[in-house]
Amino acid sequence: MMLKPSISQILKEGESCYSLVIAIAKRAREISEEAEENHEIIVEKPVQLAVEDFASGKYEIVESDKIGQPED
């Protein structure tokens, strides 16, 4: 099964696919943990919900090109 929307529809200029995958995985874990804490049953898969969150703009990828580098 292919998740909709595609990666190219979610990524903005200069964002990497790797960052998107990591961000979606983290968001999917958050969704699962929140549902478990609230004793809710999730009908859709957490990954699909996370993809939809990023596609709708509810969540954004924050990349830092200067991780580990001193600030000027």
PyMOL commands that set and color helices and strands:
alter all, ss='L'
color gray80, all
select helices_A, chain A and resi 7-10+17-37+46-56
alter helices_A, ss='H'
color red, helices_A
deselect
rebuild
show_as cartoon
